[in-house]
Amino acid sequence: MRLSRYFMPILKENPKEAEIVSHRLMLRAGMIRQQSQGIYSWLPLGKRVLDKVNAVIREEQNRAGAIELSMPTLQSAELWQESGRYDAYGKEMLRIKDRQERPMLYGPTNEEMVTDIFRASVKSYKDLPLNLYHIQLKFRDEIRPRFGTMRSREFMMKDAYSFDLTREAAEHSYNKMFAAYLRTFDRLGLRAIPMRADTGPIGGNLSHEFIILADTGESEVFCHKDFVGFDIPGERTDFDSVEGLQAIFDKWTSLYAATSEMHDEAAFNAIPEGERLSARGIEVGHIFYFGTKYSEPMGAKVQGPDGKEHFVHMGSYGIGPTRLVPAIIEASHDDNGIIWPASVAPFDVVVINMKAGDEACDDTCELIYAALTKAGKDVLYDDTDDRAGTKFATADLIGVPLQIIAGPRAVANGEVEVKDRKTGARETMTIEAAINRFVA
Ligand code: 5CA
């Protein structure tokens, strides 16, 4: 992508409305724009990051055996009347009428709709276990939308829904998502700690929030310090192994960890003082087991091996991609801007032409740009005629992990500089070596 032809509206000044660093940097880097309170457009740079976050989420959901589909944002009120949540959900639900005056709503979550899909076609235990997910916009008319896309009214959610014949089988499904979440957040460069949580309007009795520690987080959390060093389940995790996944779950729930709603002061104080962690955190995922809460009122049942009909045991599993993007920034930035983990960086590398219009600089940059693009890298080429200082500031602000800097003096020697955004380390090398470093 040539920056001269891209759309990346950088802000020079710090936007006044931004209270936390991630919101400030997302606005400054031209990633998002507020359209009305708590409702955002994702501009091209932001969209790239969001897509990469979703790609990681999708890979790990698929690895754990979940199957992707797509459900609509608008739902009929009837489904919610069946489950009894239409009246219970309150003012957070945006209610709409169509031209026939039929009550509709903008979905805040999809338990009812997915249960409807399930009951229409699944009739036998032989089709279980089943886990269906989608990545879709949601709307919740939050009283206090704030911090940009961290807590917005319209937001994206990956929501998965599992169906099983028995409680034991449903616990295995729960553990699959538990392990998948540990892997997902790790791949996004985050250390998320699962904590016992309140189930709120989703319901049920088993629930964990995945929390990343951050001073600007909205949740107050209490846990054992050792979680910070726990091993993440590897790529070869066998998601079909009931014992293997139970062992992961048991290990990650063996020490105290709870949000303020579930906090047990006495249990926390039983931890030796030096090993206690009381901090603020950001909830990036939330998983629930709620048994037959929706399947019973909505009549979602299958025939079991005993020939009888059984209401299915369900769970739901949410991740907030549009919250994860600012959460990653909260965890990874410096005074100059964002520092993206490679897995979600909008570009792999930025090529900075320090003197656009200079033949040698132009040729060198074009050569590098073409070679890296051919090698399948996402390359941003700063071919604008801005001052070098402005270009450096922009490259640092948008947080691309590596920069290749081509200035007239180095280019005259057949060389360029490669800068690591995170460490700031610069290395001069031949043009060929620079290309090979990325292609290899
Ligand atoms: N149906 C269940 C799980 S699929 C559910 O709705 N869970 S939730 O309410 O906990 O939301 C799941 C995730 O969506 C949260 O962990 C959070 O990451 C994200 N999320 C929820 N509300 C917002 C919001 N207002 N803005 C941004 N992200 C949100």
Residues whose N, C-alpha, C, O or C-beta is under 5 A from the ligand:
A	BS01	5CA	P108 T109 T149 M150 R151 S152 F155 M157 K158 D159 A160 I202 E283 V284 G285 H286 S316 Y317 G318 I319 G320 R323
